[in-house]
Amino acid sequence: MSGKVFTIAQQKGGVGKTTLAAHLAVAWAGQGMRVALLDIDPQGSMGEWLEARESHYGDAETGLSFRTASGWGARREARQLARDHDVVVIDTPPHAERETRPAMEAAGLVIVPVQPTPVDVWATEPIIEMAGSTDTPAILVLNRVPPRARLTEDMLQVMVELGAPIATARLGNRVAFAECLGSGRTVSETRPKSRAAEEVAALAQELFGAISD
């Protein structure tokens, strides 16, 4: 049986794709799953995070497999990794339909992080349409959600009109998410009893259950 493949995609940059990919990967690995990260973003942020992780834990103790690929090679790499892993998480670049489309075609679910602002929601429609054109289901994930913000509820109403399901679990706008990445870790490891860690655990569980085997 092949593992589950998740592609994290968003046309707009700066929405936290790499942060989300790292946190989900570590959450699933923490449940005893064999997890692989596939980075097709030329910026290489995921690779830098993994290097920091190797420095902290040691090369053999990261708990994750890692590969890079160009956009056209994403399908092949993802399918190979899925043979030997329970989960494959693909991190994609923004503004790059040519690179992102193959990663979507290889996935069982496209995860679309959305910050609750009008600009972010407007930028989300093209990625939903792209996922639809590849016949890959997509789910919207609210990320960097400020506390007690009326704007979030307003944006939720707009997001409903995009026609894609919206994850119940969401990630708050918490400094802890960014702070831990510099050491190659996630909030599940640096602050395991925090609200941030609880949010990641809830989202990881929901997304894992949302993908078809």
Backbone as a chain_set.jsonl record, in Angstrom:
{"seq": "MSGKVFTIAQQKGGVGKTTLAAHLAVAWAGQGMRVALLDIDPQGSMGEWLEARESHYGDAETGLSFRTASGWGARREARQLARDHDVVVIDTPPHAERETRPAMEAAGLVIVPVQPTPVDVWATEPIIEMAGSTDTPAILVLNRVPPRARLTEDMLQVMVELGAPIATARLGNRVAFAECLGSGRTVSETRPKSRAAEEVAALAQELFGAISD", "coords": {"N": [[0.85, -1.19, 0.0], [0.536, 2.206, -0.828], [1.82, 5.233, 0.654], [0.199, 8.158, 2.074], [-0.105, 11.169, 0.257], [0.458, 14.536, 0.622], [0.075, 17.732, -0.68], [1.207, 20.953, -0.187], [0.077, 24.025, -1.02], [-0.07, 27.333, -2.398], [-0.798, 30.248, -4.144], [-0.01, 32.786, -3.349], [2.814, 34.236, -1.781], [4.511, 33.974, 1.428], [2.65, 32.906, 3.225], [3.07, 30.926, 4.997], [3.645, 28.28, 4.177], [5.916, 26.51, 4.305], [6.407, 26.443, 7.051], [4.028, 25.271, 7.915], [4.21, 22.792, 6.585], [6.479, 21.638, 7.82], [5.619, 21.44, 10.504], [3.378, 19.739, 10.32], [4.583, 17.432, 9.288], [6.356, 16.663, 11.36], [4.5, 16.247, 13.38], [3.061, 14.011, 12.415], [5.167, 12.183, 12.222], [5.744, 11.941, 14.888], [3.75, 10.301, 15.72], [4.603, 7.862, 15.105], [4.691, 7.337, 12.414], [6.194, 6.792, 9.189], [7.696, 9.36, 7.633], [8.134, 11.492, 4.852], [9.618, 14.387, 3.452], [9.212, 16.414, 0.642], [10.71, 18.791, -1.228], [10.003, 21.209, -3.53], [10.42, 23.813, -3.904], [12.431, 26.318, -5.128], [13.597, 28.167, -3.437], [14.396, 26.865, -1.144], [13.872, 26.744, 1.625], [12.878, 24.691, 3.226], [14.92, 22.809, 3.135], [16.931, 24.208, 4.486], [15.807, 24.357, 7.004], [15.779, 21.647, 7.653], [18.524, 21.111, 7.736], [19.23, 22.58, 10.001], [17.815, 21.067, 11.787], [19.137, 18.612, 11.657], [21.566, 19.404, 12.732], [20.793, 19.854, 15.325], [19.622, 17.417, 16.272], [21.175, 15.409, 15.166], [22.255, 13.614, 12.277], [20.973, 11.148, 11.844], [18.764, 11.182, 13.416], [16.563, 12.773, 12.87], [14.032, 11.946, 12.273], [12.756, 12.129, 9.882], [12.542, 11.716, 6.313], [14.094, 13.203, 3.439], [13.863, 14.894, 0.363], [14.643, 16.675, -2.671], [13.227, 18.184, -5.611], [12.711, 19.153, -9.028], [9.891, 20.9, -10.412], [8.697, 19.324, -12.499], [9.61, 16.83, -11.83], [8.29, 16.13, -9.563], [6.054, 14.391, -9.42], [7.123, 11.819, -9.935], [9.082, 11.554, -7.879], [7.478, 11.804, -5.591], [5.795, 9.569, -5.8], [7.641, 7.501, -5.628], [8.649, 7.907, -3.033], [6.33, 7.46, -1.596], [6.074, 4.749, -1.661], [7.655, 3.739, 0.323], [7.049, 5.101, 2.615], [4.735, 6.25, 5.09], [3.573, 8.723, 4.947], [3.846, 11.466, 2.722], [4.95, 14.717, 2.372], [4.629, 17.515, 0.422], [6.257, 20.467, -0.328], [5.62, 23.45, -1.95], [6.501, 26.043, -4.39], [5.492, 29.572, -4.421], [3.499, 31.349, -6.868], [3.921, 29.728, -9.164], [2.747, 27.914, -11.338], [3.505, 25.948, -13.196], [5.37, 24.377, -11.806], [3.906, 23.608, -9.591], [1.622, 22.2, -10.408], [2.309, 19.422, -11.198], [2.929, 18.439, -8.648], [0.49, 18.593, -7.392], [-0.924, 16.733, -8.902], [0.222, 14.411, -8.046], [-0.712, 14.109, -5.521], [-2.923, 13.102, -2.826], [-4.372, 14.87, -1.476], [-4.69, 18.365, -1.494], [-3.391, 20.866, 0.453], [-4.274, 24.02, 1.421], [-2.995, 26.769, 2.752], [-4.363, 29.626, 4.317], [-4.29, 32.941, 5.17], [-6.372, 35.0, 7.204], [-7.167, 37.394, 5.565], [-8.304, 39.848, 3.191], [-6.649, 40.001, 0.849], [-5.219, 37.591, 0.9], [-7.284, 35.722, 0.718], [-8.35, 36.374, -1.779], [-6.239, 35.561, -3.382], [-6.437, 32.879, -3.271], [-8.334, 31.594, -4.855], [-7.319, 30.926, -7.535], [-5.604, 28.736, -6.964], [-7.32, 26.848, -5.971], [-8.846, 26.38, -8.23], [-6.853, 25.301, -9.86], [-6.275, 22.92, -8.51], [-8.719, 21.678, -8.857], [-8.659, 21.273, -11.607], [-6.864, 19.235, -11.802], [-8.17, 17.188, -10.707], [-7.817, 16.739, -8.003], [-8.661, 16.649, -4.644], [-9.06, 19.509, -2.498], [-8.302, 21.319, 0.505], [-8.966, 24.045, 2.622], [-6.941, 25.768, 4.944], [-6.999, 27.683, 7.733], [-4.56, 29.937, 8.694], [-2.194, 31.515, 10.87], [-4.02, 32.94, 12.443], [-5.449, 35.726, 13.959], [-6.273, 36.508, 17.401], [-9.653, 36.795, 18.501], [-10.692, 38.208, 16.27], [-12.791, 40.008, 14.233], [-12.545, 40.164, 11.537], [-11.663, 37.653, 10.735], [-13.929, 35.994, 10.864], [-15.482, 37.263, 8.955], [-13.933, 36.79, 6.682], [-14.109, 34.045, 6.566], [-16.684, 33.641, 5.641], [-16.413, 34.523, 3.022], [-14.553, 32.666, 2.118], [-16.044, 30.342, 2.1], [-17.487, 30.613, -0.203], [-15.683, 29.902, -2.133], [-15.88, 27.245, -2.577], [-14.425, 25.056, -1.671], [-13.754, 22.669, 0.933], [-13.301, 23.694, 4.363], [-10.913, 23.414, 6.836], [-11.668, 22.447, 10.144], [-9.959, 22.687, 12.333], [-7.509, 25.136, 13.156], [-4.622, 27.315, 12.863], [-3.185, 29.523, 15.146], [-2.04, 32.963, 15.242], [0.867, 32.882, 16.28], [3.894, 33.548, 17.94], [5.514, 31.441, 18.629], [5.475, 29.536, 16.577], [7.186, 30.473, 14.567], [9.542, 30.914, 16.015], [10.63, 28.42, 16.755], [11.551, 27.253, 14.431], [14.111, 28.029, 13.666], [15.874, 26.4, 15.029], [15.462, 24.03, 13.869], [13.245, 22.649, 14.73], [9.851, 22.028, 15.917], [6.803, 23.372, 17.326], [5.651, 21.262, 18.624], [7.75, 19.98, 19.697], [9.343, 21.883, 21.038], [7.555, 23.238, 22.685], [5.615, 21.352, 23.926], [3.272, 21.246, 25.466], [1.837, 23.455, 24.881], [-0.679, 25.781, 23.647], [-0.308, 26.178, 20.949], [0.92, 23.777, 20.137], [-1.188, 22.03, 20.592], [-2.984, 22.928, 18.671], [-1.645, 22.226, 16.296], [-1.595, 19.421, 16.543], [-4.326, 18.82, 16.438], [-4.963, 19.728, 13.876], [-3.303, 18.097, 12.272], [-4.419, 15.583, 12.768], [-7.0, 15.928, 11.734], [-6.495, 16.474, 8.994], [-5.188, 14.153, 8.167], [-7.225, 12.337, 8.321], [-8.803, 13.29, 6.314], [-7.905, 12.609, 3.829], [-8.131, 10.314, 1.152], [-7.488, 6.823, 1.22]], "CA": [[0.0, 0.0, 0.0], [1.299, 3.449, -0.877], [1.527, 6.208, 1.692], [-0.631, 9.309, 1.728], [0.675, 12.301, -0.245], [-0.158, 15.847, 0.831], [0.771, 18.857, -1.306], [0.854, 22.244, 0.406], [0.193, 24.964, -2.135], [-0.757, 28.621, -2.35], [-0.191, 31.148, -5.117], [0.569, 33.928, -2.657], [3.938, 33.937, -0.915], [4.45, 34.468, 2.791], [1.461, 32.437, 3.951], [3.47, 29.928, 5.983], [3.601, 26.912, 3.635], [7.002, 25.695, 4.831], [6.156, 26.271, 8.481], [2.948, 24.291, 8.039], [4.722, 21.488, 6.15], [7.367, 21.11, 8.86], [4.857, 21.089, 11.696], [2.568, 18.546, 10.055], [5.475, 16.283, 9.13], [6.838, 16.246, 12.682], [3.344, 15.725, 14.123], [2.784, 12.647, 11.961], [6.301, 11.341, 12.613], [5.618, 11.714, 16.321], [2.771, 9.238, 15.913], [5.221, 6.618, 14.668], [4.612, 7.162, 10.968], [7.375, 7.061, 8.372], [7.321, 10.592, 6.95], [9.107, 12.075, 3.928], [9.393, 15.74, 2.962], [9.675, 16.651, -0.715], [10.752, 20.237, -1.426], [10.18, 21.618, -4.921], [10.56, 25.267, -3.891], [13.834, 26.665, -5.335], [14.103, 28.976, -2.331], [15.106, 25.926, -0.294], [13.679, 26.975, 3.062], [12.702, 23.419, 3.91], [16.238, 22.219, 3.28], [17.638, 24.928, 5.546], [15.217, 23.922, 8.277], [16.227, 20.285, 7.938], [19.927, 21.189, 8.141], [19.223, 22.994, 11.406], [17.306, 19.914, 12.554], [20.228, 17.645, 11.727], [22.556, 19.938, 13.673], [20.258, 19.731, 16.688], [19.345, 16.041, 16.664], [22.061, 14.444, 14.535], [21.755, 13.248, 10.954], [20.145, 9.94, 11.839], [17.723, 11.288, 14.44], [15.575, 13.803, 12.544], [12.71, 11.339, 12.183], [12.161, 12.457, 8.592], [13.309, 11.603, 5.077], [14.024, 14.475, 2.722], [14.354, 14.967, -1.014], [14.259, 17.845, -3.459], [12.927, 17.869, -7.008], [12.119, 20.222, -9.825], [8.451, 20.711, -10.508], [8.311, 18.214, -13.369], [9.986, 15.57, -11.215], [7.575, 15.936, -8.298], [5.203, 13.195, -9.472], [7.953, 10.624, -9.828], [9.685, 11.486, -6.549], [6.427, 11.578, -4.605], [5.329, 8.187, -5.902], [8.699, 6.643, -5.097], [8.678, 8.062, -1.585], [5.105, 6.88, -1.025], [6.221, 3.288, -1.575], [8.4, 3.377, 1.533], [6.668, 5.984, 3.718], [3.306, 6.352, 5.372], [3.145, 10.077, 4.584], [4.75, 12.332, 1.969], [4.5, 16.106, 2.407], [5.301, 18.267, -0.633], [6.259, 21.92, -0.161], [5.676, 24.017, -3.296], [6.778, 27.48, -4.456], [4.377, 30.433, -4.833], [3.55, 31.949, -8.21], [4.603, 28.784, -10.043], [1.783, 26.883, -11.732], [4.184, 24.86, -13.899], [5.995, 23.506, -10.824], [2.938, 23.146, -8.609], [0.641, 21.265, -10.965], [2.685, 18.005, -11.033], [2.853, 18.087, -7.228], [-0.927, 18.367, -7.116], [-1.337, 15.496, -9.56], [0.756, 13.283, -7.272], [-1.244, 14.146, -4.159], [-4.269, 12.677, -2.498], [-5.044, 16.041, -0.917], [-3.967, 19.635, -1.549], [-3.63, 21.696, 1.627], [-4.103, 25.418, 1.016], [-3.013, 27.671, 3.898], [-4.943, 30.936, 4.017], [-4.381, 33.908, 6.26], [-7.694, 35.614, 7.113], [-7.17, 38.767, 5.051], [-8.879, 39.863, 1.841], [-5.649, 39.725, -0.177], [-4.922, 36.156, 0.916], [-8.445, 34.978, 0.228], [-8.429, 36.607, -3.221], [-5.184, 34.794, -4.045], [-6.681, 31.451, -3.084], [-9.204, 31.033, -5.896], [-6.597, 30.234, -8.617], [-5.036, 27.458, -6.538], [-8.458, 25.928, -5.887], [-9.175, 26.022, -9.609], [-5.804, 24.419, -10.353], [-6.503, 21.61, -7.912], [-9.88, 21.099, -9.528], [-8.294, 20.843, -12.957], [-6.098, 17.99, -11.693], [-9.059, 16.228, -10.029], [-7.291, 16.473, -6.665], [-9.406, 17.406, -3.639], [-8.301, 20.521, -1.761], [-8.907, 21.786, 1.748], [-8.415, 25.314, 3.081], [-6.527, 25.765, 6.343], [-6.761, 29.02, 8.261], [-3.244, 30.002, 9.305], [-1.861, 32.818, 11.465], [-5.311, 33.56, 12.784], [-5.344, 36.578, 15.143], [-7.326, 36.241, 18.382], [-10.817, 37.679, 18.616], [-10.737, 39.111, 15.123], [-14.029, 39.964, 13.455], [-12.178, 39.968, 10.146], [-11.558, 36.227, 10.466], [-15.271, 35.475, 10.583], [-15.895, 37.83, 7.669], [-13.194, 36.088, 5.633], [-14.645, 32.689, 6.494], [-17.858, 33.682, 4.775], [-15.921, 34.628, 1.649], [-13.896, 31.405, 1.782], [-17.086, 29.35, 1.816], [-17.907, 30.789, -1.591], [-14.686, 29.314, -3.027], [-16.352, 25.91, -2.902], [-13.581, 23.995, -1.11], [-13.969, 22.515, 2.372], [-12.417, 24.445, 5.252], [-10.58, 22.614, 8.014], [-12.182, 22.956, 11.416], [-8.779, 23.095, 13.104], [-6.788, 26.269, 12.584], [-3.41, 27.691, 13.588], [-3.208, 30.913, 15.555], [-0.901, 33.837, 14.917], [1.669, 32.708, 17.486], [5.332, 33.7, 17.741], [6.148, 30.147, 18.852], [5.614, 28.798, 15.329], [8.383, 30.946, 13.869], [10.717, 30.832, 16.885], [11.202, 27.077, 16.84], [12.082, 26.777, 13.159], [15.535, 28.298, 13.573], [16.622, 25.281, 15.606], [15.082, 22.808, 13.178], [12.222, 21.94, 15.487], [8.495, 22.536, 15.823], [6.234, 23.631, 18.65], [5.366, 19.972, 19.256], [8.979, 19.569, 20.37], [9.848, 22.925, 21.931], [6.508, 23.598, 23.642], [4.641, 20.28, 23.687], [2.024, 21.431, 26.201], [1.301, 24.772, 24.544], [-1.86, 25.849, 22.801], [0.159, 26.018, 19.572], [1.109, 22.342, 19.893], [-2.524, 21.437, 20.531], [-3.556, 23.285, 17.373], [-0.987, 21.407, 15.278], [-2.049, 18.042, 16.697], [-5.709, 18.737, 15.966], [-4.967, 19.883, 12.418], [-2.701, 16.904, 11.687], [-5.398, 14.493, 12.858], [-8.098, 16.202, 10.812], [-6.044, 16.348, 7.611], [-4.892, 12.749, 7.88], [-8.496, 11.669, 8.115], [-9.507, 13.868, 5.165], [-7.356, 12.094, 2.588], [-8.547, 8.95, 0.824], [-6.399, 5.834, 1.135]], "C": [[0.885, 1.239, 0.0], [0.891, 4.379, 0.248], [0.661, 7.345, 1.174], [0.264, 10.485, 1.337], [-0.134, 13.586, -0.085], [0.692, 16.903, 0.125], [0.275, 20.152, -0.689], [1.117, 23.321, -0.637], [-0.606, 26.234, -1.881], [-0.044, 29.55, -3.324], [0.524, 32.318, -4.453], [1.738, 33.476, -1.783], [3.709, 34.455, 0.494], [3.257, 34.022, 3.6], [1.799, 31.336, 4.958], [3.437, 28.502, 5.48], [4.673, 26.023, 4.269], [6.83, 25.439, 6.316], [5.081, 25.209, 8.709], [3.439, 22.893, 7.663], [5.585, 20.855, 7.235], [6.579, 20.649, 10.071], [3.992, 19.845, 11.482], [3.449, 17.308, 9.96], [5.947, 15.766, 10.481], [5.693, 15.676, 13.514], [3.051, 14.291, 13.718], [3.918, 11.704, 12.329], [6.237, 11.003, 14.092], [4.598, 10.644, 16.669], [3.309, 7.89, 15.427], [5.143, 6.361, 13.181], [5.964, 7.448, 10.317], [7.014, 8.229, 7.451], [8.469, 11.095, 6.077], [8.663, 13.478, 3.546], [9.981, 15.854, 1.566], [9.569, 18.144, -0.997], [10.969, 20.549, -2.896], [10.27, 23.133, -5.043], [12.042, 25.625, -4.045], [14.437, 27.496, -4.207], [14.81, 28.113, -1.283], [14.936, 26.105, 1.193], [13.528, 25.667, 3.836], [14.042, 22.733, 4.136], [17.045, 22.89, 4.376], [17.108, 24.517, 6.914], [15.712, 22.525, 8.638], [17.702, 20.261, 8.341], [20.041, 21.604, 9.6], [18.757, 21.849, 12.295], [18.388, 18.86, 12.709], [21.302, 18.098, 12.705], [22.1, 19.744, 15.11], [20.167, 18.274, 17.127], [20.405, 15.042, 16.195], [21.434, 13.933, 13.258], [20.757, 12.101, 10.979], [18.934, 10.039, 12.759], [16.654, 12.329, 14.13], [14.167, 13.252, 12.504], [12.03, 11.534, 10.851], [13.111, 12.096, 7.457], [13.135, 12.901, 4.301], [14.59, 14.318, 1.317], [13.926, 16.296, -1.628], [13.971, 17.375, -4.883], [12.522, 19.142, -7.717], [10.636, 19.918, -9.969], [8.062, 19.503, -11.329], [8.639, 16.859, -12.758], [9.209, 15.24, -9.959], [6.727, 14.674, -8.297], [6.016, 11.929, -9.223], [8.531, 10.467, -8.423], [8.635, 11.168, -5.498], [5.958, 10.129, -4.615], [6.373, 7.216, -5.373], [8.735, 6.699, -3.576], [7.47, 7.39, -0.933], [5.179, 5.364, -0.915], [6.823, 2.867, -0.239], [8.029, 4.209, 2.753], [5.155, 5.975, 3.889], [2.731, 7.682, 4.901], [4.245, 10.759, 3.786], [4.149, 13.732, 1.975], [5.311, 16.895, 1.381], [5.13, 19.76, -0.378], [6.506, 22.551, -1.529], [6.001, 25.506, -3.263], [5.518, 28.28, -4.771], [4.557, 30.876, -6.286], [4.182, 31.019, -9.24], [3.671, 27.644, -10.429], [2.485, 25.691, -12.376], [4.817, 23.869, -12.926], [4.965, 22.868, -9.888], [1.996, 22.086, -9.148], [1.059, 19.798, -10.839], [2.607, 17.544, -9.576], [1.41, 17.847, -6.812], [-1.381, 17.035, -7.693], [-0.871, 14.258, -8.789], [0.074, 13.12, -5.926], [-2.625, 13.508, -4.045], [-5.086, 13.822, -1.938], [-4.128, 17.251, -1.047], [-4.378, 20.468, -0.336], [-3.308, 23.134, 1.256], [-4.154, 26.311, 2.254], [-3.506, 29.056, 3.49], [-4.913, 31.797, 5.269], [-5.698, 34.665, 6.103], [-7.644, 37.106, 6.771], [-7.747, 38.747, 3.648], [-7.876, 39.495, 0.762], [-5.345, 38.232, -0.257], [-6.081, 35.345, 0.368], [-8.587, 35.159, -1.276], [-7.411, 35.746, -3.977], [-5.438, 33.297, -4.022], [-7.484, 30.829, -4.222], [-8.429, 30.344, -7.019], [-6.049, 28.876, -8.207], [-6.139, 26.408, -6.379], [-8.849, 25.462, -7.287], [-8.14, 25.064, -10.189], [-5.975, 23.009, -9.796], [-7.677, 20.915, -8.583], [-9.547, 20.575, -10.911], [-7.46, 19.573, -12.951], [-6.907, 16.886, -11.005], [-8.524, 15.816, -8.669], [-8.09, 17.285, -5.656], [-8.493, 18.377, -2.885], [-9.056, 20.904, -0.501], [-8.198, 23.069, 2.185], [-8.091, 25.225, 4.568], [-6.246, 27.199, 6.773], [-5.464, 29.027, 9.059], [-2.983, 31.423, 9.807], [-3.125, 33.609, 11.796], [-5.151, 34.418, 14.034], [-6.482, 36.289, 16.112], [-8.446, 37.282, 18.309], [-10.915, 38.676, 17.469], [-12.04, 38.936, 14.351], [-13.723, 39.685, 11.979], [-12.099, 38.482, 9.793], [-12.914, 35.64, 10.107], [-15.798, 36.011, 9.259], [-15.228, 37.08, 6.516], [-13.68, 34.648, 5.479], [-15.858, 32.635, 5.563], [-17.464, 33.764, 3.317], [-15.295, 33.311, 1.206], [-14.905, 30.318, 1.448], [-17.493, 29.412, 0.348], [-16.903, 30.212, -2.586], [-15.019, 27.863, -3.369], [-15.514, 24.762, -2.395], [-13.88, 23.866, 0.376], [-12.928, 23.296, 3.167], [-12.172, 23.607, 6.498], [-11.149, 23.263, 9.267], [-11.037, 23.457, 12.288], [-8.076, 24.233, 12.39], [-5.579, 26.595, 13.441], [-3.436, 29.178, 13.891], [-1.962, 31.674, 15.136], [0.007, 33.895, 16.141], [3.158, 32.782, 17.148], [6.042, 32.356, 17.831], [6.367, 29.373, 17.558], [6.888, 29.193, 14.593], [9.644, 30.744, 14.703], [11.4, 29.474, 16.817], [11.896, 26.641, 15.562], [13.584, 26.983, 13.043], [16.402, 27.184, 14.115], [16.247, 23.96, 14.953], [14.026, 21.999, 13.892], [10.843, 22.556, 15.229], [7.954, 22.737, 17.229], [5.888, 22.334, 19.381], [6.556, 19.483, 20.072], [9.476, 20.609, 21.369], [8.842, 23.307, 23.009], [5.365, 22.588, 23.543], [3.311, 20.449, 24.405], [1.347, 22.761, 25.893], [0.028, 24.669, 23.712], [-1.474, 25.658, 21.337], [0.333, 24.543, 19.221], [-0.233, 21.62, 19.796], [-3.179, 21.712, 19.181], [-2.961, 22.426, 16.256], [-1.495, 19.968, 15.342], [-3.468, 17.861, 16.153], [-5.768, 18.828, 14.444], [-4.395, 18.643, 11.738], [-3.684, 15.737, 11.684], [-6.517, 14.699, 11.841], [-7.672, 15.982, 9.358], [-5.748, 14.909, 7.233], [-6.17, 11.98, 7.607], [-9.232, 12.142, 6.886], [-9.049, 13.29, 3.845], [-7.807, 10.647, 2.385], [-7.335, 8.049, 0.759], [-6.179, 5.414, -0.326]], "O": [[1.866, 1.311, 0.74], [-0.237, 4.325, 0.738], [0.427, 7.465, -0.028], [1.263, 10.763, 2.0], [-1.252, 13.705, -0.587], [1.906, 16.952, 0.322], [-0.926, 20.421, -0.666], [2.25, 23.502, -1.081], [-1.66, 26.217, -1.245], [1.185, 29.627, -3.324], [1.551, 32.783, -4.948], [1.654, 32.442, -1.119], [2.82, 35.274, 0.728], [2.883, 34.687, 4.566], [0.925, 30.867, 5.685], [3.221, 27.583, 6.271], [4.378, 24.916, 4.717], [7.081, 24.33, 6.788], [5.212, 24.356, 9.588], [3.12, 21.92, 8.345], [5.438, 19.67, 7.535], [6.845, 19.574, 10.61], [3.89, 18.997, 12.368], [3.102, 16.254, 10.491], [5.938, 14.559, 10.721], [5.892, 14.726, 14.271], [2.817, 13.441, 14.577], [3.676, 10.557, 12.705], [6.628, 9.911, 14.505], [4.584, 10.137, 17.79], [2.573, 6.906, 15.347], [5.493, 5.273, 12.725], [6.764, 8.234, 10.824], [6.138, 8.106, 6.595], [9.624, 11.121, 6.503], [7.475, 13.728, 3.34], [11.116, 15.439, 1.33], [8.472, 18.701, -1.006], [12.007, 20.195, -3.456], [10.204, 23.679, -6.145], [12.841, 25.273, -3.179], [15.657, 27.525, -4.041], [15.724, 28.586, -0.607], [15.786, 25.655, 1.962], [13.997, 25.552, 4.968], [14.277, 22.146, 5.193], [17.765, 22.221, 5.117], [17.873, 24.351, 7.863], [16.028, 22.254, 9.797], [18.09, 19.47, 9.201], [20.847, 21.053, 10.349], [19.242, 21.681, 13.414], [18.538, 18.277, 13.783], [21.881, 17.282, 13.423], [22.912, 19.501, 16.003], [20.588, 17.932, 18.232], [20.524, 13.954, 16.757], [20.211, 13.828, 13.163], [19.797, 12.095, 10.208], [18.162, 9.087, 12.871], [15.912, 12.733, 15.026], [13.204, 13.998, 12.68], [10.87, 11.159, 10.682], [14.33, 12.158, 7.613], [12.147, 13.614, 4.482], [15.636, 13.703, 1.107], [12.984, 16.944, -1.171], [14.415, 16.305, -5.301], [12.048, 20.092, -7.094], [10.187, 18.809, -9.68], [7.195, 18.73, -10.921], [8.028, 15.852, -13.114], [9.429, 14.194, -9.347], [6.678, 13.961, -7.296], [5.645, 11.083, -8.41], [8.48, 9.383, -7.843], [8.874, 10.35, -4.61], [5.75, 9.531, -3.56], [6.03, 6.217, -4.741], [8.839, 5.669, -2.911], [7.58, 6.822, 0.154], [4.424, 4.761, -0.154], [6.54, 1.781, 0.267], [8.626, 4.045, 3.817], [4.406, 5.724, 2.946], [1.567, 7.769, 4.511], [5.425, 10.652, 4.119], [2.983, 13.916, 1.625], [6.538, 16.94, 1.461], [4.013, 20.256, -0.231], [7.489, 22.225, -2.195], [5.805, 26.165, -2.242], [4.568, 27.731, -5.33], [5.649, 30.779, -6.845], [4.915, 31.486, -10.112], [3.791, 26.536, -9.908], [2.106, 24.546, -12.131], [4.812, 22.664, -13.176], [5.134, 21.731, -9.449], [1.611, 21.17, -8.422], [0.243, 18.983, -10.409], [2.261, 16.395, -9.303], [1.14, 16.991, -5.97], [-2.131, 16.296, -7.054], [-1.489, 13.196, -8.868], [0.26, 12.103, -5.257], [-3.374, 13.395, -5.016], [-6.316, 13.777, -1.916], [-2.936, 17.173, -0.748], [-5.56, 20.74, -0.127], [-2.194, 23.434, 0.826], [-5.24, 26.587, 2.762], [-3.114, 29.587, 2.451], [-5.454, 31.415, 6.307], [-6.107, 34.946, 4.977], [-8.025, 37.959, 7.573], [-7.684, 37.717, 2.976], [-8.213, 38.747, -0.156], [-5.228, 37.674, -1.348], [-5.873, 34.382, -0.37], [-8.911, 34.204, -1.983], [-7.69, 35.262, -5.074], [-4.731, 32.533, -4.68], [-7.319, 29.645, -4.515], [-8.835, 29.26, -7.439], [-6.028, 27.952, -9.021], [-5.915, 25.223, -6.624], [-9.145, 24.286, -7.497], [-8.485, 24.133, -10.916], [-5.838, 22.024, -10.522], [-7.634, 19.714, -8.846], [-10.084, 19.555, -11.341], [-7.353, 18.9, -13.976], [-6.398, 15.794, -10.753], [-8.742, 14.69, -8.224], [-8.19, 18.503, -5.8], [-7.313, 18.101, -2.667], [-10.283, 20.826, -0.443], [-6.972, 23.16, 2.122], [-8.866, 24.678, 5.352], [-5.351, 27.85, 6.233], [-5.285, 28.231, 9.98], [-3.483, 32.398, 9.246], [-3.256, 34.787, 11.462], [-4.755, 33.9, 15.078], [-7.556, 35.866, 15.685], [-8.211, 38.47, 18.088], [-11.191, 39.856, 17.686], [-12.349, 37.843, 13.876], [-14.515, 39.065, 11.269], [-12.432, 38.095, 8.673], [-13.03, 34.874, 9.15], [-16.482, 35.299, 8.525], [-15.865, 36.773, 5.509], [-13.662, 34.1, 4.377], [-16.023, 31.687, 4.796], [-18.103, 33.148, 2.464], [-15.476, 32.883, 0.066], [-14.642, 29.465, 0.6], [-17.804, 28.391, -0.265], [-17.23, 30.046, -3.761], [-14.498, 27.317, -4.342], [-15.842, 23.603, -2.651], [-14.227, 24.857, 1.02], [-11.814, 23.528, 2.696], [-13.116, 23.146, 7.14], [-11.111, 24.484, 9.421], [-11.132, 24.518, 12.905], [-8.053, 24.285, 11.161], [-5.511, 26.203, 14.605], [-3.679, 29.997, 13.005], [-0.961, 31.085, 14.727], [-0.068, 34.83, 16.939], [3.621, 32.159, 16.194], [7.064, 32.153, 17.177], [7.341, 28.629, 17.445], [7.588, 28.336, 14.056], [10.703, 30.436, 14.156], [12.629, 29.398, 16.823], [12.746, 25.751, 15.597], [14.265, 26.193, 12.389], [17.552, 27.037, 13.701], [16.656, 22.895, 15.414], [13.92, 20.79, 13.684], [10.697, 23.48, 14.429], [8.574, 22.321, 18.207], [5.836, 22.307, 20.611], [6.41, 18.69, 21.003], [9.979, 20.251, 22.434], [9.23, 23.662, 24.122], [4.264, 22.94, 23.119], [2.314, 19.855, 23.994], [0.393, 23.148, 26.569], [-0.294, 23.62, 23.154], [-2.22, 25.049, 20.57], [-0.059, 24.108, 18.138], [-0.384, 20.696, 18.997], [-3.845, 20.844, 18.615], [-3.683, 21.955, 15.378], [-1.791, 19.367, 14.31], [-3.767, 16.868, 15.49], [-6.524, 18.101, 13.8], [-4.939, 18.183, 10.735], [-3.768, 14.992, 10.707], [-6.933, 13.756, 11.168], [-8.406, 15.373, 8.58], [-6.023, 14.488, 6.109], [-6.199, 11.082, 6.766], [-10.179, 11.493, 6.442], [-9.73, 13.457, 2.833], [-7.856, 9.861, 3.331], [-6.271, 8.462, 0.297], [-5.307, 4.591, -0.606]]}, "num_chains": 1, "name": "protein.A"}
